[in-house]
Amino acid sequence: MARQTVRNIAIIAHVDHGKTTLIDSLMKQSGMFRDNQKVETCVMDSGDLEKERGITILAKPTSIQWGDTRINIIDTPGHADFGGEVERVLHMADGAILLTDAAEGPMPQTKFVLGKALKQGLRPIVIINKIDRSDARPEEVVDEVFDLFVSLDASDEQLDFPVLYASGRDGWCVSDLADTRENLTPLLDLVLKHVPPPAGDEAAPFAMLATLLDSDPFLGRCLTGRVIQGSAKVNDTVRAVDLDGSVVETGRLTKLLKFDGTQRVPVDKVETGDIICIAGLTKASVSDTIGAPGLDKPVQSTPIDPPTMAVTISVNDSPFAGKEGSKVTSTMIRERLLAEAETNVAITFRESDDRDSFEIGGRGELQLGVLIETMRREGFEMSVSRPRVLFREEDGQKLEPLEEVTIDVDEEYSSSVVDGMNRRKAEMLDMRSSGAGKTRIVFLAPSRGLIGYQSRFLTDTRGTGVLNRVFHSYAPYKGDIPQRRYGALISTETGQAVAYAIFNLQDRGAMFVGHQTPVYQGMIVGEHNRDNDLEVNVLKGKKLTNMRASGSDEAVTLTPPRKMSLEDMMSYINEDELLEVTPKSLRLRKAHLCPHERKKASRQAS
């Protein structure tokens, strides 16, 4: 018997199409906040990094009361790098809201998450968001969404999807563009009508599937998931079973919590269909089934897509090590990475034989960059290698991951983009005009060719292009791809850079350091405008004499140093270079700081 008073729904969309903003409006209109309560925008993006970057990184449940029904809503990330979160979260939902931008239409990530939702048999509600954009084209976008459903083999039932037009920011939606635009009531009413109540046998023994894992300073390890059958009370004995059916641990439910708005509220009893958070288990993890002591058969869940990219993280051994961070030893780094691999299923952890470096696998540069950025904010110092693609062997053949890349660009730059992608062994699948002087080009490209392409792409398109990528499949190795063309300018001394020296070196290439920046021997201080590395002295001051000559005392004017983000730096470095990460600084350096050691290493490599 289904519970009529509960609905579970996930919101899925491409990054920046407005999922989190729509949830803000739903929470305000359903009376979750007091009239005089100060409410931030994007309430669901609670992490510092989520607020700064304006993206959702972790899937998070919330719930609102609408009439007599509790609607549990799960906000999911839009970036392909965090696809592991989305796949698991869809297990908690009985329905999905597919949000699409009224101008951009369906994007690669829309296709990725919609495919997962349709496979699980969910019947999505389609919302065309940002209708108030000047370049909105709602009717065409609805047709594009329909074509997307067809291409993903949707069933007849799924193809018969309801459509709403909305502005999440202004808090209204309508089923017909001619209707008056008041509030989000049509959406909430449609959820009650279209999304089935959670099914499950309330009389069967208790079972829940753990989908999210996080740690709380007061409760310890918390597992979030949905009750598949039965009910449970606080202090009940439970056992956790993994996907193979073997028992992971037995324990007691010390705390049961439900979601109320963005808060977790303790309750005494949970029932079938509830999305809950439990505390009290020490070993159970994501995709384990937690149930009554008699339970021996796990609830099935989809295996997570494998990681496609890895970086090596090791101890920071530069001359400036330990000056800014408090966590600098390999033991501390190892424990932190193990804890991350336990809570984040899309990340893999492997230790080197000498136990002083660790290989971390993930979905892409953004996901790995977010992990490293989080660690540096916690006070860690470390060295990070260039990301490398993880290959597979099948029948003696080397396979590499391919990605589907969708590029939106002004028509005048399309030829330079096509040229740049061809050099990276990409294959063009489609090219069409998307109106207003824009072209949309779709490629199938090897992941390793895309490492470091983002900054080059922004240069080629003068910052106007938009690039989206999503994992496609594995295919035979495509051959060598040329890497960074230019060499590095390497400091020969340790000390503080001097404006006079930088001024005289500006003709040699772009500088990464400014006046008074601390540098050390072997640190990369700029990019050479030729393809070889050049050793330079950035500490060389002006020779002072007591002679005055016209023209020798002119003021030095410096070009501002080039600034790069953490992900840009990771993808910029070559195989023989490292990125030094500390709480306050990011520095590029050679793996071997001494010139004669570098020569020796390059001789051995060749």
C-alpha positions as CSV (number, residue, x, y, z in Angstrom):
1,M,0.0,0.0,0.0
2,A,1.5,3.4,-1.0
3,R,1.6,6.3,1.4
4,Q,-0.5,9.1,0.0
5,T,0.9,11.8,2.3
6,V,4.5,11.7,0.9
7,R,6.1,12.5,-2.5
8,N,9.8,12.1,-3.3
9,I,11.2,14.1,-6.2
10,A,14.7,14.9,-7.6
11,I,15.5,18.1,-9.6
12,I,17.9,17.5,-12.4
13,A,19.3,19.9,-14.9
14,H,22.5,21.2,-16.6
15,V,24.8,23.4,-14.5
16,D,23.4,27.0,-14.2
17,H,19.9,26.3,-15.4
18,G,18.5,27.4,-12.1
19,K,17.7,24.3,-10.0
20,T,18.8,25.7,-6.6
21,T,17.1,29.1,-7.2
22,L,13.8,27.3,-8.0
23,I,14.1,25.4,-4.7
24,D,14.6,28.7,-2.9
25,S,11.3,30.0,-4.3
26,L,9.5,26.8,-3.5
27,M,10.6,26.9,0.1
28,K,9.6,30.6,0.5
29,Q,6.1,30.0,-1.0
30,S,5.4,26.9,0.9
31,G,5.8,28.8,4.2
32,M,9.1,27.2,5.3
33,F,10.5,30.5,6.5
34,R,8.9,33.1,8.9
35,D,7.9,36.4,7.4
36,N,10.7,38.3,9.2
37,Q,13.4,35.6,8.7
38,K,16.5,36.7,6.8
39,V,17.0,34.2,3.9
40,E,20.1,33.9,1.7
41,T,19.8,33.1,-1.9
42,C,20.7,29.6,-3.0
43,V,20.0,28.2,0.5
44,M,20.8,24.7,-0.6
45,D,24.4,25.6,-1.7
46,S,25.6,25.6,1.9
47,G,29.4,24.9,1.4
48,D,31.8,27.8,1.0
49,L,33.1,26.5,-2.3
50,E,29.5,26.1,-3.6
51,K,28.7,29.7,-2.7
52,E,31.9,31.1,-4.3
53,R,31.6,29.1,-7.5
54,G,27.8,29.3,-7.7
55,I,27.5,25.6,-8.4
56,T,26.1,22.6,-6.5
57,I,28.7,20.1,-5.6
58,L,26.9,17.8,-3.1
59,A,23.4,16.4,-3.6
60,K,21.2,17.6,-0.7
61,P,17.6,16.7,0.4
62,T,15.1,19.2,1.7
63,S,11.4,18.9,2.3
64,I,8.4,21.2,2.2
65,Q,4.8,20.8,3.4
66,W,2.1,21.4,0.8
67,G,-1.4,21.0,2.2
68,D,-1.4,17.6,3.9
69,T,1.5,16.2,1.8
70,R,5.2,16.3,2.6
71,I,7.2,16.8,-0.6
72,N,10.9,15.7,-0.3
73,I,13.0,17.5,-2.9
74,I,16.6,16.5,-3.7
75,D,18.8,19.1,-5.3
76,T,21.4,17.5,-7.5
77,P,24.7,18.8,-9.0
78,G,24.7,19.9,-12.6
79,H,28.4,19.2,-13.4
80,A,29.3,16.0,-15.1
81,D,32.2,15.7,-12.7
82,F,29.7,15.1,-9.9
83,G,27.6,12.6,-11.8
84,G,28.3,10.0,-9.1
85,E,26.1,12.0,-6.8
86,V,23.2,12.2,-9.3
87,E,23.1,8.5,-10.1
88,R,22.8,7.5,-6.5
89,V,20.3,10.2,-5.6
90,L,17.8,9.2,-8.2
91,H,17.2,6.0,-6.2
92,M,15.5,8.0,-3.5
93,A,13.0,9.6,-5.9
94,D,9.7,8.5,-7.5
95,G,9.7,11.4,-9.9
96,A,12.0,14.0,-11.4
97,I,11.7,17.6,-12.4
98,L,13.8,18.2,-15.6
99,L,14.7,21.9,-15.7
100,T,15.9,23.4,-19.0
101,D,17.0,26.9,-19.9
102,A,14.5,28.6,-22.3
103,A,17.4,29.9,-24.4
104,E,20.1,27.3,-24.2
105,G,17.9,24.2,-24.5
106,P,19.0,20.7,-23.5
107,M,22.7,20.5,-22.8
108,P,25.1,17.5,-22.4
109,Q,24.5,17.2,-18.7
110,T,20.7,17.3,-19.2
111,K,21.1,14.3,-21.5
112,F,23.4,12.5,-19.0
113,V,21.0,12.8,-16.0
114,L,17.8,12.4,-18.0
115,G,19.2,9.1,-19.4
116,K,19.8,7.9,-15.8
117,A,16.3,9.0,-14.7
118,L,14.5,7.3,-17.7
119,K,16.4,4.1,-17.1
120,Q,15.0,4.0,-13.5
121,G,11.5,4.3,-14.9
122,L,10.9,7.9,-13.6
123,R,8.3,10.0,-15.4
124,P,9.8,13.5,-15.5
125,I,7.9,16.8,-15.3
126,V,9.6,19.3,-17.8
127,I,10.0,22.9,-16.7
128,I,11.3,25.5,-19.3
129,N,13.0,27.9,-16.9
130,K,14.2,31.6,-17.4
131,I,11.3,32.4,-19.7
132,D,11.9,36.1,-19.1
133,R,15.3,36.0,-21.0
134,S,15.4,38.2,-24.0
135,D,16.6,35.4,-26.2
136,A,14.1,32.8,-24.9
137,R,12.7,30.3,-27.5
138,P,10.3,28.1,-25.4
139,E,8.5,26.3,-28.2
140,E,11.7,25.2,-29.9
141,V,13.2,24.1,-26.6
142,V,10.1,21.9,-25.9
143,D,10.7,20.2,-29.3
144,E,14.3,19.7,-28.5
145,V,13.5,18.1,-25.2
146,F,11.0,15.8,-26.9
147,D,13.7,14.8,-29.4
148,L,16.1,14.1,-26.5
149,F,13.5,11.9,-24.8
150,V,13.1,9.9,-28.1
151,S,16.8,9.6,-28.6
152,L,17.1,8.1,-25.1
153,D,14.5,5.4,-25.8
154,A,11.8,6.8,-23.5
155,S,8.7,4.8,-23.1
156,D,5.3,6.1,-24.4
157,E,4.3,6.9,-20.8
158,Q,7.5,8.9,-20.3
159,L,7.1,10.7,-23.6
160,D,3.7,12.0,-22.4
161,F,5.4,14.5,-20.1
162,P,3.7,17.6,-18.7
163,V,5.4,21.0,-19.5
164,L,5.4,24.1,-17.3
165,Y,7.0,27.5,-18.2
166,A,8.7,29.3,-15.3
167,S,10.9,31.9,-13.8
168,G,12.5,30.3,-10.8
169,R,14.1,33.6,-9.7
170,D,10.8,35.5,-9.8
171,G,8.9,32.5,-8.3
172,W,6.1,31.8,-10.8
173,C,5.2,29.0,-13.3
174,V,2.3,28.5,-15.8
175,S,1.1,25.7,-18.0
176,D,0.3,28.1,-20.8
177,L,2.3,31.2,-21.6
178,A,-1.0,33.2,-21.8
179,D,-1.9,32.5,-18.2
180,T,-1.3,35.1,-15.4
181,R,2.0,34.7,-13.7
182,E,1.4,34.6,-10.0
183,N,3.3,31.8,-8.1
184,L,4.5,28.2,-8.1
185,T,1.2,26.6,-7.0
186,P,0.7,25.0,-10.5
187,L,4.0,23.1,-10.0
188,L,3.3,21.9,-6.5
189,D,-0.2,20.8,-7.6
190,L,1.3,19.0,-10.6
191,V,3.8,17.1,-8.4
192,L,0.9,15.8,-6.2
193,K,-1.0,14.7,-9.4
194,H,1.9,13.4,-11.6
195,V,4.4,11.9,-9.1
196,P,3.3,8.5,-7.6
197,P,3.4,8.1,-3.8
198,P,6.2,5.9,-2.6
199,A,5.5,2.2,-3.0
200,G,6.6,-0.4,-0.5
201,D,5.3,-3.0,1.9
202,E,4.8,-1.2,5.3
203,A,4.3,-4.6,7.0
204,A,7.6,-6.1,5.7
205,P,10.8,-5.9,7.9
206,F,12.6,-2.5,7.8
207,A,15.0,-1.9,4.9
208,M,16.7,1.3,3.6
209,L,19.3,1.9,0.9
210,A,22.1,4.3,2.0
211,T,22.7,6.8,-0.8
212,L,24.6,9.7,0.8
213,L,27.2,9.7,3.6
214,D,28.5,12.6,5.5
215,S,29.9,13.3,9.0
216,D,28.3,15.6,11.5
217,P,30.3,17.1,14.4
218,F,27.6,16.0,16.9
219,L,26.3,12.8,15.5
220,G,29.4,11.3,13.8
221,R,28.8,9.4,10.6
222,C,25.4,10.0,9.1
223,L,23.8,7.9,6.3
224,T,21.0,9.4,4.3
225,G,18.7,7.2,2.3
226,R,15.1,6.2,1.6
227,V,13.1,3.6,3.6
228,I,12.2,1.0,1.0
229,Q,9.9,-1.1,3.2
230,G,8.7,-1.4,6.8
231,S,9.3,1.1,9.6
232,A,11.9,1.6,12.4
233,K,12.1,3.3,15.8
234,V,15.1,4.8,17.6
235,N,17.3,2.1,19.3
236,D,16.2,-0.7,17.0
237,T,18.9,-3.2,16.1
238,V,19.9,-3.2,12.4
239,R,22.4,-4.9,10.2
240,A,24.1,-3.5,7.1
241,V,24.5,-5.7,4.0
242,D,26.6,-4.8,1.0
243,L,25.7,-5.4,-2.7
244,D,27.1,-9.0,-2.6
245,G,24.9,-9.9,0.4
246,S,27.6,-10.1,3.0
247,V,27.1,-8.5,6.4
248,V,29.2,-5.3,6.9
249,E,28.2,-4.7,10.5
250,T,25.4,-4.9,13.1
251,G,24.5,-1.9,15.3
252,R,21.7,0.2,16.7
253,L,19.9,3.3,15.3
254,T,21.0,5.8,17.9
255,K,19.4,8.7,16.1
256,L,16.7,9.0,13.4
257,L,16.3,12.3,11.6
258,K,13.9,13.6,8.9
259,F,14.4,16.7,6.7
260,D,12.4,19.8,7.5
261,G,13.3,22.6,5.1
262,T,17.1,22.7,5.2
263,Q,17.2,21.4,8.8
264,R,17.5,17.8,10.1
265,V,14.9,17.1,12.8
266,P,15.1,14.2,15.2
267,V,12.1,11.8,15.1
268,D,11.1,8.6,17.0
269,K,9.8,6.6,14.1
270,V,10.3,6.4,10.3
271,E,8.1,4.7,7.7
272,T,8.1,3.4,4.2
273,G,8.9,6.2,1.6
274,D,10.5,8.6,4.1
275,I,13.9,10.1,3.2
276,I,15.8,9.9,6.5
277,C,19.2,10.3,8.0
278,I,20.5,7.7,10.6
279,A,23.4,7.8,13.0
280,G,25.0,4.9,15.0
281,L,26.8,2.8,12.3
282,T,30.5,3.0,12.0
283,K,31.3,0.9,8.8
284,A,28.2,0.9,6.6
285,S,28.7,3.0,3.5
286,V,27.0,4.2,0.3
287,S,24.9,1.6,-1.6
288,D,24.8,-0.7,1.4
289,T,21.3,-1.8,2.6
290,I,20.5,-1.2,6.2
291,G,17.6,-3.3,7.6
292,A,16.1,-5.5,10.3
293,P,18.4,-8.3,11.8
294,G,16.7,-10.9,9.6
295,L,17.6,-9.1,6.3
296,D,20.1,-11.0,4.0
297,K,19.1,-9.8,0.6
298,P,20.4,-6.3,-0.4
299,V,18.4,-3.7,-2.3
300,Q,19.8,-3.4,-5.8
301,S,21.5,-0.2,-6.8
302,T,23.3,0.9,-9.9
303,P,27.1,0.6,-9.9
304,I,28.9,4.0,-10.2
305,D,30.6,4.9,-13.5
306,P,34.4,4.4,-13.1
307,P,36.8,7.3,-12.6
308,T,38.4,8.5,-15.8
309,M,41.2,10.8,-14.5
310,A,43.8,10.6,-11.7
311,V,46.3,12.9,-10.0
312,T,49.2,11.9,-7.7
313,I,49.3,13.8,-4.3
314,S,52.5,13.8,-2.3
315,V,54.2,15.7,0.5
316,N,55.2,19.2,-0.1
317,D,59.1,19.2,-0.2
318,S,59.8,22.7,-1.5
319,P,62.1,25.1,0.4
320,F,59.0,27.0,1.6
321,A,57.3,23.9,3.0
322,G,55.5,24.2,6.4
323,K,55.4,28.0,6.4
324,E,51.7,28.3,5.9
325,G,50.0,25.0,6.6
326,S,49.6,23.0,9.8
327,K,49.0,19.6,8.2
328,V,52.1,18.7,6.2
329,T,53.0,15.0,6.9
330,S,52.1,12.1,4.6
331,T,50.2,10.4,7.4
332,M,47.8,13.4,7.8
333,I,47.3,13.6,4.0
334,R,46.7,9.8,3.8
335,E,44.0,9.9,6.6
336,R,42.3,12.8,5.0
337,L,42.2,11.2,1.5
338,L,41.0,7.9,3.0
339,A,38.1,9.7,4.7
340,E,37.2,11.4,1.4
341,A,37.3,8.1,-0.5
342,E,34.9,6.7,2.1
343,T,32.3,9.4,1.8
344,N,32.7,10.2,-1.9
345,V,32.0,7.1,-3.9
346,A,33.1,8.7,-7.2
347,I,36.7,9.0,-5.9
348,T,39.2,6.2,-5.7
349,F,42.3,6.0,-3.5
350,R,45.5,4.1,-4.2
351,E,48.8,4.2,-2.3
352,S,52.3,4.0,-3.9
353,D,54.6,1.2,-2.9
354,D,56.8,3.5,-0.8
355,R,53.7,5.0,0.8
356,D,54.7,8.6,0.3
357,S,52.4,9.4,-2.6
358,F,48.8,8.7,-3.3
359,E,46.8,8.3,-6.5
360,I,43.4,9.9,-6.4
361,G,41.0,9.0,-9.2
362,G,37.9,11.0,-10.1
363,R,35.5,12.0,-12.9
364,G,37.4,15.2,-14.1
365,E,39.6,18.1,-13.3
366,L,36.8,20.1,-11.5
367,Q,36.0,17.3,-9.1
368,L,39.7,16.7,-8.2
369,G,40.2,20.5,-8.0
370,V,37.4,20.9,-5.5
371,L,38.9,18.2,-3.3
372,I,42.3,19.8,-3.3
373,E,40.8,23.3,-2.7
374,T,38.8,21.9,0.2
375,M,42.0,20.4,1.7
376,R,44.1,23.5,1.4
377,R,41.4,25.4,3.3
378,E,41.6,22.9,6.0
379,G,45.4,23.7,6.4
380,F,47.0,21.0,4.3
381,E,50.1,21.5,2.2
382,M,50.9,19.1,-0.7
383,S,52.4,18.6,-4.2
384,V,50.0,17.7,-7.0
385,S,51.0,16.1,-10.3
386,R,49.5,16.8,-13.8
387,P,46.1,15.0,-14.1
388,R,46.4,11.9,-16.3
389,V,43.8,9.8,-18.0
390,L,43.1,6.2,-16.8
391,F,43.3,3.7,-19.6
392,R,41.7,0.2,-19.9
393,E,43.0,-3.0,-21.4
394,E,40.6,-5.2,-23.3
395,D,41.6,-8.1,-25.4
396,G,45.2,-6.8,-25.5
397,Q,43.9,-3.5,-26.9
398,K,44.5,-0.1,-25.1
399,L,41.3,1.8,-24.6
400,E,40.9,5.5,-23.5
401,P,37.9,7.5,-22.3
402,L,36.1,9.7,-24.8
403,E,33.9,12.7,-23.9
404,E,31.1,14.3,-25.8
405,V,31.9,18.0,-26.0
406,T,29.3,20.6,-26.8
407,I,30.6,24.1,-27.7
408,D,28.5,27.3,-28.1
409,V,30.5,30.0,-29.8
410,D,30.1,33.1,-31.9
411,E,30.2,32.2,-35.6
412,E,33.5,34.2,-36.2
413,Y,35.4,32.0,-33.8
414,S,34.0,28.6,-34.9
415,S,36.9,27.9,-37.4
416,S,39.6,28.4,-34.7
417,V,37.7,26.1,-32.3
418,V,37.3,23.4,-34.9
419,D,41.1,23.7,-35.7
420,G,42.0,23.5,-32.0
421,M,39.8,20.4,-31.4
422,N,41.1,18.6,-34.5
423,R,44.6,19.0,-33.2
424,R,43.4,17.2,-30.0
425,K,42.2,14.2,-32.1
426,A,38.5,15.2,-31.7
427,E,35.9,14.1,-34.2
428,M,33.1,16.5,-35.1
429,L,29.6,15.0,-34.8
430,D,27.3,18.0,-35.5
431,M,27.5,21.7,-36.3
432,R,24.5,23.9,-36.5
433,S,23.5,27.6,-36.2
434,S,21.6,28.2,-32.9
435,G,20.4,31.7,-33.9
436,A,21.6,35.2,-32.8
437,G,25.0,34.7,-34.6
438,K,25.9,31.7,-32.4
439,T,27.0,28.2,-33.6
440,R,26.7,25.0,-31.6
441,I,29.3,22.3,-32.4
442,V,29.4,18.8,-30.9
443,F,32.6,16.7,-30.8
444,L,33.7,13.3,-29.6
445,A,37.1,13.9,-28.0
446,P,39.6,11.9,-26.0
447,S,39.7,13.1,-22.4
448,R,43.5,13.5,-22.4
449,G,43.2,16.0,-25.3
450,L,40.9,18.2,-23.2
451,I,43.3,18.5,-20.2
452,G,44.3,22.1,-20.1
453,Y,42.1,23.0,-23.2
454,Q,39.7,25.3,-21.2
455,S,42.1,28.2,-20.9
456,R,43.2,27.9,-24.6
457,F,39.5,27.7,-25.6
458,L,38.8,31.0,-23.7
459,T,41.7,32.7,-25.5
460,D,40.6,31.4,-28.9
461,T,37.0,32.7,-28.4
462,R,38.0,35.9,-26.6
463,G,36.2,34.7,-23.5
464,T,32.8,34.4,-25.2
465,G,32.6,30.6,-25.8
466,V,30.9,28.1,-23.5
467,L,32.2,24.5,-23.4
468,N,30.4,21.6,-21.8
469,R,31.7,18.0,-21.6
470,V,30.3,14.7,-20.4
471,F,31.8,11.1,-20.3
472,H,30.7,9.2,-23.4
473,S,32.5,5.8,-23.7
474,Y,35.8,4.0,-24.0
475,A,37.4,3.6,-27.4
476,P,40.7,2.5,-28.9
477,Y,43.8,4.7,-28.2
478,K,43.9,7.6,-30.7
479,G,47.7,8.2,-30.8
480,D,49.9,11.0,-29.4
481,I,48.5,14.4,-28.8
482,P,50.8,17.5,-28.7
483,Q,51.0,19.0,-25.2
484,R,51.9,22.5,-24.0
485,R,53.8,24.2,-26.8
486,Y,55.9,26.7,-24.7
487,G,58.8,26.2,-22.3
488,A,59.0,27.5,-18.7
489,L,61.1,30.3,-17.2
490,I,62.7,28.7,-14.1
491,S,64.2,30.7,-11.2
492,T,67.9,30.0,-10.5
493,E,67.9,31.7,-7.0
494,T,65.9,31.8,-3.8
495,G,64.7,35.1,-2.4
496,Q,62.2,37.8,-3.4
497,A,61.6,38.8,-7.0
498,V,62.7,42.3,-8.0
499,A,60.8,44.6,-10.3
500,Y,64.0,45.6,-12.3
501,A,64.8,41.9,-13.1
502,I,61.2,41.1,-14.1
503,F,61.1,44.2,-16.3
504,N,64.2,43.0,-18.2
505,L,62.7,39.5,-18.6
506,Q,59.3,40.5,-19.9
507,D,60.5,40.2,-23.5
508,R,61.2,36.5,-22.8
509,G,57.5,35.6,-22.1
510,A,54.6,36.0,-19.7
511,M,55.5,36.3,-16.0
512,F,53.6,34.5,-13.2
513,V,55.3,36.5,-10.4
514,G,55.3,40.1,-9.4
515,H,57.6,42.4,-7.4
516,Q,58.5,41.1,-4.0
517,T,56.9,37.6,-4.7
518,P,59.0,35.0,-2.8
519,V,60.7,32.5,-5.2
520,Y,63.0,29.6,-4.9
521,Q,65.5,27.7,-7.1
522,G,63.5,25.4,-9.5
523,M,60.3,27.4,-9.2
524,I,58.5,28.3,-12.5
525,V,58.2,32.1,-12.6
526,G,56.8,32.5,-16.1
527,E,56.1,31.0,-19.6
528,H,59.0,31.2,-22.1
529,N,57.9,32.4,-25.6
530,R,59.9,29.5,-27.2
531,D,59.4,25.8,-26.8
532,N,62.5,25.2,-24.5
533,D,62.9,25.8,-20.7
534,L,65.1,28.8,-19.8
535,E,66.7,29.4,-16.4
536,V,66.5,33.1,-15.3
537,N,67.5,35.2,-12.3
538,V,64.5,37.2,-11.0
539,L,66.5,38.6,-8.0
540,K,69.0,40.6,-10.1
541,G,68.8,44.2,-8.9
542,K,70.1,47.3,-10.7
543,K,73.8,48.0,-10.3
544,L,74.2,51.3,-8.5
545,T,76.9,53.8,-9.5
546,N,77.5,57.4,-8.7
547,M,77.3,58.4,-12.3
548,R,74.1,59.9,-13.8
549,A,73.3,59.2,-17.4
550,S,70.2,60.2,-19.4
551,G,67.9,57.3,-20.0
552,S,69.2,55.0,-17.2
553,D,66.9,56.2,-14.5
554,E,63.5,55.7,-16.2
555,A,60.8,54.1,-14.1
556,V,60.2,50.4,-14.7
557,T,56.7,49.5,-15.9
558,L,55.6,45.9,-15.3
559,T,52.9,44.0,-17.1
560,P,50.6,42.4,-14.4
561,P,51.6,38.8,-13.8
562,R,49.3,36.1,-15.3
563,K,46.8,34.7,-12.7
564,M,45.5,31.1,-12.9
565,S,43.0,29.1,-10.9
566,L,43.8,25.9,-9.2
567,E,42.3,23.8,-12.0
568,D,44.1,25.9,-14.7
569,M,47.4,25.3,-12.9
570,M,46.8,21.5,-12.6
571,S,46.2,21.2,-16.3
572,Y,49.0,23.7,-17.3
573,I,51.9,21.7,-15.8
574,N,53.9,19.1,-17.8
575,E,54.9,15.6,-16.7
576,D,58.2,16.8,-15.1
577,E,56.5,19.6,-13.1
578,L,54.4,19.8,-9.9
579,L,51.9,22.2,-8.4
580,E,52.7,23.2,-4.8
581,V,49.5,23.8,-2.9
582,T,49.5,25.6,0.5
583,P,46.7,27.4,2.4
584,K,47.7,30.8,1.0
585,S,49.7,30.1,-2.1
586,L,49.7,28.1,-5.3
587,R,53.2,27.7,-7.0
588,L,54.3,25.9,-10.1
589,R,57.7,24.1,-9.8
590,K,59.9,21.5,-11.5
591,A,59.8,18.1,-9.9
592,H,63.6,18.3,-9.6
593,L,64.6,21.7,-8.2
594,C,68.4,21.3,-8.9
595,P,69.4,21.9,-12.6
596,H,71.9,19.0,-12.7
597,E,69.2,16.6,-11.3
598,R,66.8,17.8,-14.0
599,K,69.4,17.1,-16.7
600,K,70.1,13.6,-15.2
601,A,66.3,12.8,-15.1
602,S,65.7,14.0,-18.7
603,R,68.7,11.8,-19.9
604,Q,67.2,8.8,-18.1
605,A,63.8,9.5,-19.6
606,S,65.1,9.8,-23.1
